[in-house]
């Protein structure tokens, strides 16, 4: 996977006040094949630098990030029937830290991207809380139409434009029940050809990342209006996984 933002296709890019950028690449959220109750962890070669960082994830930051993610997950509409509660995962946090310290504005490392989802944010300027750095991800909800983001098709791979929602869909993917993030202050970081100095770089890794573009993020309860004489007359479409076929009601 190329590491330069100018050479890869991004699923989302959003600028907002205070010179903050967020990005998520399509191949950063590929499906993770797992056996029941297990997950693959290719992290043995990823060393976390030991030098002191200017800013790091504190216990309060961890709680704030988890609370915010779970709040957004609980607030999806229509309501989800299979949304899992998200918890902190230290291995994901360490892998996020190992990448954040590289100060590379791209998803990575490539060997990890086959197994986890990842959201990125970078900020330069006045101090912002860790939740401020991720709020724009959830604000992409306005571009998402359940069950599939039909209107969420940014023009990439260079400078992405148009409505995006890939950060939001990663946040609310039902089976993504583990989160690990890292903050690092970069002396300099190249963002779309511009060098930012003393920028705060946030990396959040997610597991499981079974996200596929234009697939629903979660399941909903069957609607009573679609039932007649004990038989459901509503319309359904199907989401296939390696283990089972899920029937999901089509929402008009």
C-alpha positions as CSV (number, residue, x, y, z in Angstrom):
1,X,0.0,0.0,0.0
2,X,1.6,3.3,-1.0
3,X,2.2,5.6,1.9
4,X,2.0,8.9,0.2
5,X,-1.4,10.6,0.3
6,X,-1.0,11.9,-3.2
7,X,-0.7,8.4,-4.6
8,X,-3.6,6.6,-3.0
9,X,-7.4,6.9,-3.2
10,X,-9.1,8.4,-0.2
11,X,-12.6,7.8,0.8
12,X,-12.9,11.0,2.8
13,X,-11.3,14.4,3.4
14,X,-12.8,17.2,5.5
15,X,-11.3,20.6,6.5
16,X,-12.8,22.5,9.4
17,X,-11.8,25.5,11.5
18,X,-8.4,25.4,13.2
19,X,-6.7,23.7,10.3
20,X,-7.8,20.2,11.0
21,X,-7.8,17.4,8.5
22,X,-9.4,13.9,8.7
23,X,-8.9,11.0,6.2
24,X,-9.8,7.4,5.7
25,X,-8.8,5.2,2.8
26,X,-10.9,2.5,1.3
27,X,-8.3,-0.2,1.9
28,X,-7.9,0.8,5.6
29,X,-11.2,-0.8,6.4
30,X,-11.1,-4.1,4.6
31,X,-12.8,-7.1,6.1
32,X,-11.0,-9.1,8.7
33,X,-11.4,-12.8,8.4
34,X,-11.7,-14.4,11.8
35,X,-12.6,-17.7,13.3
36,X,-15.1,-17.7,16.1
37,X,-13.9,-15.5,18.9
38,X,-10.4,-15.0,17.5
39,X,-8.5,-12.3,15.6
40,X,-5.3,-12.0,13.7
41,X,-2.6,-9.7,15.2
42,X,0.4,-9.0,12.9
43,X,1.9,-6.6,15.4
44,X,5.0,-8.4,16.7
45,X,7.4,-6.3,14.6
46,X,5.8,-2.9,15.5
47,X,7.9,-1.2,18.1
48,X,6.6,1.8,20.0
49,X,9.3,4.5,20.4
50,X,10.2,5.2,24.0
51,X,11.0,8.9,23.8
52,X,8.6,11.3,25.5
53,X,5.9,12.7,23.3
54,X,4.6,16.3,23.5
55,X,1.1,14.9,23.9
56,X,-0.3,11.5,24.5
57,X,-3.5,9.6,25.2
58,X,-4.4,9.9,28.8
59,X,-6.8,7.8,30.8
60,X,-9.3,10.7,30.5
61,X,-8.8,10.8,26.8
62,X,-9.5,7.0,26.5
63,X,-12.7,7.4,28.4
64,X,-13.8,10.4,26.4
65,X,-13.1,8.7,23.1
66,X,-15.0,5.5,24.1
67,X,-17.9,7.4,25.5
68,X,-18.2,9.5,22.4
69,X,-18.0,6.5,20.1
70,X,-20.6,4.6,22.1
71,X,-22.9,7.6,22.2
72,X,-22.7,7.9,18.4
73,X,-23.2,4.2,18.0
74,X,-26.3,4.3,20.2
75,X,-27.7,7.2,18.3
76,X,-27.9,5.7,14.8
77,X,-31.1,6.0,12.9
78,X,-32.9,3.9,12.2
79,X,-32.0,2.2,15.5
80,X,-29.6,-0.8,15.3
81,X,-30.6,-4.3,16.4
82,X,-27.0,-5.6,16.5
83,X,-24.8,-2.7,17.6
84,X,-22.0,-4.0,19.9
85,X,-20.6,-2.0,22.8
86,X,-17.1,-0.6,22.1
87,X,-14.3,-1.1,24.5
88,X,-10.7,0.0,24.7
89,X,-8.0,-2.3,23.2
90,X,-4.4,-1.7,24.3
91,X,-2.9,-3.6,21.4
92,X,-4.8,-1.4,19.0
93,X,-3.6,1.6,20.9
94,X,0.0,0.5,20.7
95,X,-0.2,-0.2,17.0
96,X,-1.8,3.3,16.6
97,X,1.0,4.8,18.6
98,X,3.7,3.1,16.5
99,X,2.2,4.6,13.4
100,X,1.5,8.1,14.8
101,X,5.1,8.5,15.8
102,X,6.1,8.1,12.2
103,X,4.3,11.4,11.3
104,X,3.2,10.1,7.9
105,X,-0.1,11.5,6.7
106,X,-1.4,8.2,5.3
107,X,-3.0,5.0,6.6
108,X,-0.6,2.4,7.7
109,X,1.4,0.3,8.2
110,X,0.4,-1.6,5.1
111,X,0.6,-5.1,6.8
112,X,-1.8,-3.9,9.5
113,X,-4.3,-2.4,7.1
114,X,-5.4,-5.8,6.0
115,X,-6.8,-6.5,9.5
116,X,-8.0,-3.3,11.1
117,X,-9.9,-0.2,10.3
118,X,-8.3,3.2,10.8
119,X,-9.4,6.9,11.1
120,X,-6.9,9.7,11.1
121,X,-7.0,13.4,12.2
122,X,-4.4,16.1,12.3
123,X,-4.6,19.5,13.9
124,X,-2.3,22.5,14.0
125,X,-3.0,25.6,16.1
126,X,-5.0,26.3,19.3
127,X,-5.5,23.3,21.6
128,X,-8.4,21.0,20.9
129,X,-9.7,18.2,23.1
130,X,-9.4,14.7,21.8
131,X,-13.2,14.6,21.2
132,X,-12.9,17.8,19.2
133,X,-10.6,16.0,16.9
134,X,-13.1,13.3,16.1
135,X,-16.4,15.2,16.1
136,X,-16.1,15.9,12.4
137,X,-16.1,12.1,11.8
138,X,-19.6,11.8,13.4
139,X,-20.8,14.9,11.6
140,X,-20.5,12.9,8.3
141,X,-23.7,11.2,9.4
142,X,-25.6,13.8,7.4
143,X,-24.1,12.3,4.2
144,X,-25.1,8.7,5.1
145,X,-28.3,7.1,4.0
146,X,-29.1,3.8,5.6
147,X,-28.7,1.0,4.6
148,X,-26.0,2.0,2.1
149,X,-24.2,5.4,1.6
150,X,-25.4,5.9,-1.9
151,X,-24.7,9.6,-1.8
152,X,-21.3,9.2,-0.2
153,X,-19.0,9.1,-3.2
154,X,-16.1,11.6,-2.9
155,X,-14.1,12.3,-6.1
156,X,-10.6,10.9,-5.5
157,X,-7.7,10.0,-5.4
158,X,-6.1,13.4,-5.5
159,X,-7.8,16.1,-3.4
160,X,-11.1,14.5,-2.4
161,X,-14.2,16.6,-2.7
162,X,-17.9,16.1,-2.3
163,X,-19.8,14.5,0.5
164,X,-18.0,11.8,2.5
165,X,-19.1,9.5,5.3
166,X,-16.4,6.9,5.6
167,X,-15.2,8.0,9.0
168,X,-18.7,7.8,10.3
169,X,-19.4,4.4,8.9
170,X,-16.2,3.1,10.5
171,X,-17.4,4.5,13.9
172,X,-20.8,2.8,13.7
173,X,-19.9,-0.5,12.0
174,X,-21.8,-2.8,14.3
175,X,-19.1,-5.5,14.8
176,X,-16.3,-3.0,15.4
177,X,-16.3,-3.4,19.1
178,X,-12.7,-2.5,19.9
179,X,-10.9,0.8,19.7
180,X,-7.4,1.9,20.3
181,X,-6.0,5.4,19.6
182,X,-2.8,7.4,19.9
183,X,-1.9,11.1,19.9
184,X,1.5,12.4,18.9
185,X,2.9,15.9,18.4
186,X,4.8,15.9,15.1
187,X,7.6,18.5,14.7
188,X,6.5,18.6,11.1
189,X,4.2,16.6,8.9
190,X,3.4,16.9,5.2
191,X,-0.3,17.2,4.6
192,X,-1.3,17.3,0.9
193,X,2.0,18.9,0.0
194,X,2.0,21.5,2.8
195,X,4.3,21.2,5.8
196,X,2.5,21.6,9.2
197,X,4.7,22.3,12.2
198,X,4.0,21.1,15.8
199,X,0.8,19.3,14.6
200,X,-1.2,17.0,16.8
201,X,-1.7,13.7,14.9
202,X,-4.5,11.4,16.1
203,X,-4.6,7.7,14.9
204,X,-7.6,5.5,15.8
205,X,-7.6,1.8,15.0
206,X,-10.7,-0.3,15.0
207,X,-11.4,-4.1,15.2
208,X,-13.3,-5.8,13.7
209,X,-13.2,-3.8,10.5
210,X,-15.6,-5.6,8.2
211,X,-16.6,-2.5,6.4
212,X,-17.2,-2.7,2.7
213,X,-18.2,0.4,0.7
214,X,-21.9,0.6,0.0
215,X,-22.8,-2.1,2.5
216,X,-25.0,-1.4,5.6
217,X,-23.2,-0.7,8.8
218,X,-25.7,-2.6,11.0
219,X,-28.9,-4.5,11.1
220,X,-32.4,-3.2,12.1
221,X,-35.4,-4.9,13.6
222,X,-38.0,-6.1,11.1
223,X,-40.9,-3.7,10.8
224,X,-44.4,-4.8,11.9
225,X,-46.0,-3.0,9.0
226,X,-44.4,-5.5,6.7
227,X,-46.2,-8.5,8.3
228,X,-49.5,-10.0,7.1
229,X,-51.0,-13.2,8.4
230,X,-47.8,-14.2,10.0
231,X,-45.8,-13.7,6.8
232,X,-43.5,-10.8,6.1
233,X,-44.4,-9.1,2.8
234,X,-41.7,-6.4,3.1
235,X,-38.7,-6.1,0.8
236,X,-35.3,-7.4,1.8
237,X,-31.8,-7.3,0.5
238,X,-29.0,-9.6,1.6
239,X,-25.6,-9.0,3.1
240,X,-23.2,-12.0,2.7
241,X,-20.4,-12.8,5.1
242,X,-18.1,-15.8,5.2
243,X,-20.1,-17.4,7.9
244,X,-23.8,-16.6,7.2
245,X,-26.2,-14.7,5.1
246,X,-28.0,-11.8,6.9
247,X,-31.4,-10.6,5.8
248,X,-31.9,-6.9,6.2
249,X,-35.0,-4.9,5.5
250,X,-34.9,-2.4,2.7
251,X,-35.6,1.1,4.2
252,X,-37.3,3.5,1.8
